[in-house]
Each structure stands twice: as structure tokens, then as C-alpha cells.
Amino acid sequence: MIDAAVQALLDGFVTSIRQIAEIEAIWLHGSLALGDFQPERSDLDVVAVVSSPPPPEVADLHRRLIASSPLAAKLHCSYIVASDLADPSVRHPTFAQGRYFDRPVTPVTRRELTLGNRSLYGPPPASLLPATGDAELFAFIRHDLREFWLPVTARRTPWYADIWVDLGLVTVARAYVTLTTGELITKRAALDVLPGLGAPEAVVRDVACRRYGPARRANPFWRQRRAVLTQRFLQSAIPMVVSSR
């Protein structure tokens, strides 16, 4: 269930974006599609299917929405030209984190889209988006862990930041479940998997409080200790997950 403020923002976005871009469909993914959305904490992840490349004015629209509603800062949208739906390597115009840039819609996102099958406008994802096979999905996950996440564990600085701790732990747990079962799980479910992978319990509790409970401000000592624990865990867990079947 989407709360009223989020639904109002999404409805307004659909109405506004259709006035400046050739929209064929607008789909939800991430926590909105998988039932794990947390108001004021989760991002609003959206994909818009367009008949032709979107005009530059779409970035201005996103900025106007943010100016009128802080909630809109969490609205992230990739714009896929319909003729490119079958090619996961294509980079698409995307507005996210206050920036307008190009990025691909990954096999994980594509699987999420068809799994949730949630449409704000137009036909649902499963009717237009080619299915993502397990081999393609698994190859992407392993590459992402090896080539992006593992190198980051060689650096200490990122692990002082809440977002890196949260995403690092959750990504590894979700990757493990997908590679061993073929299923995609929510961030909430990932927290239950982490202890079995050897994640430090105190860090798992820290992440859970930040996403689902009353967030606590980390003192400098704990932030430093958490960084060390997270870094060490991921350095050992990532190779294990990459090799899992």
C-alpha cells in the first residue's frame, strides 16, 4: 500500500511528464514494487517508457517537483526509449540524486519490474519488457560484486557513511539469495539473511534501526568500529557469494 502523500506525488508526476515527453508507460520498481516501501526513507524508483528520447525539459520538471515537495527528491526515474527495451546494455537518461545523467536499467531492475509488474500508466512491465533469464541475472550480479563492490572494500572512507554500510550489507545478502535460489528478496528480508552469512550482529541491528526503527545517530567511536566491521565482513563475504551456486 502506497501512502497518500507518495501516491499524490506519483500521480502529479505522471500528469506532468506526459505533457512534455512521449510516454508509453510508467512503471514502479524497487521497494515500491516489492512491498517494502518505508515512507521518508525509501526511494521512489520509477521507469518511464518513451516513444522517442525525452527532451531536456524533463530535468527541469524533476527540479520543479523537488522545489515544491521535498519528497520528490527521492523520485528517481530512468527514461527508456521503447525500441531499446530488449537491450540491457543501453544507457538511458535518468534523473536521480538531484542529477540528470545516463545509466543502464540493469538485469536486476528488469527482473524486479516484471516480478512486481506495477504500472502507474500504460501497459504493465511484463507485457512489454523481455524476460530476464537467470544466466543473464547471475552474470550481472557476480560482475557487480567483483568489479564494483569488492574494490570498494579496499578503501576505508566509504564505510564511515551510513548509505555505504546499508547498501553494502543488503546488496551482498540479496545477491546471495538470488544466486542460490533465483529469487529476489526485499531489503527487510535481506537483514534476516545477514547473520547466517557471518555479518556482525551489531551492524545488522544498526542498519535495521535506520531503515525500520527509530534511527540513532552514530557516535564517532561506533562509526569507526562499524566501518572496520563492515569492511572486514564484506572482504570475506563477497568472494564467498560470488562463488556460490
LINJO-V969376 format. One line per field, one symbol per residue. phi: phi as a letter, one per 40 degrees, with the letter a starting at -180 (. if undefined). A space follows every 50 residues. Layout:
phi: ???
This chain:
phi: .ccccccccccccdcccccbbccbabbcagccccgbcbdgbccbcbbbcb cadccdcccccdccccccaddccccbbbbbcdcbdcbccccbdabafgbb abacccdccccddcccfbbcagccdccbcdcccccccccccccccccbcc dcccbcddcccdcccdccccccccccccccbgcbbccccccccddccgcc cccccccccccbbccbcccdccccccccccdcccccccdccdccb
